[in-house]
């Protein structure tokens, strides 16, 4: 939970945004009357890469929710391995606001009942904040976590709406990839086979430098590069890049309707990167790592994967071998990120516990990588 900390001489985030929303709520939510209006903070959350404030705006028998997204208190380290191009925080929030506004227009015009949209309400430049209308639906991450054996050992298969939600998440991504350029200039990132090969080698170098016990990755890299040279075309199929198409950013209603959050959409990149990002985020969850794949039903995960890919490719053949290559890349990125995060958080902590976590990660990712490259 976020506490009310000072951001200026006397004005705190909660006070500032409450006042700002009160001033503009009539424009945000037509039908509200200023003299009857009430604005209150419901809660706030601090995440690694952002902070959120949730406000309720009510009056005249009507009630709405406004969500305020602000940057983290500290900028993320720039030397952490990433797939996408670097973008400064000051530019990122403006790009996200523009992208979310364009996505709202695009998917509203589609009028497809499978897809919802997030309505952006305002941008507050002095605080690098985006104000949006909240969508009352849980994330796919939350829904998947409810199927964990660690939470309910007697639970059977996942709910039917999860299967539909994954299929619709694939269909949404396919539509998103086909959107026209959102930003003023079309930028292509990692658009060639050589870019993929270079990225694999850089990630493996980082992981080996972080821990020499990861030398086995040299064999993984050699096999992946060999397969890439045989399978990937020199010029890769591109789509508008989401860059964070993970379970936390996909909201799913009871009817399987999908609403997606949080992208600056600053470039075009291979369509397989977003696909692999979601699949690896599903299969390489922390609880799955530390339970040695016992936390979730792997057969159920395989069903979600198949529905997701079927939703994306429709009647076209699914390029399984290419997607596996990009899953290797996404796994290496995820492993690098987790190692970076552990080292960042581990200063002064129990060395035995830190080594145990490194051992667990190495064992888990090694198994997954060998499965993907076998």
Secondary structure, DSSP 8 states (H G I E B T S, - for coil): -----BSSSS-BHHHHHHHHHHHHHHHHSTT--GGG-EEEEEEEEE-SS-EEEEEEEEETTEEEEEEEEE--SS---TTS--SS----HHHHHHHHHHHHHHHHHHHHHHT-TTB----EEEEEGGGTEEEEE----EEHHHHHHTT-TTT-TT--S--HHHHHHHHHHHHHHHHHHTS---SSS--B-S-BHHHHHHHHHHHHHHHHHH-GGGTTHHHHHHHHHHHHHHHS-SB--EEE--S---GGGEEE-TT--EEE-------EEEHHHHHHHHHHHHHT-HHHHHTTT-SS-HHHHHHHHHHHHHHHHTTS---HHHHHHHHHHHHHHHHHHHHHHHHHH-TTS-HHHHHHHHHHHHHHHHHHHHHHH-
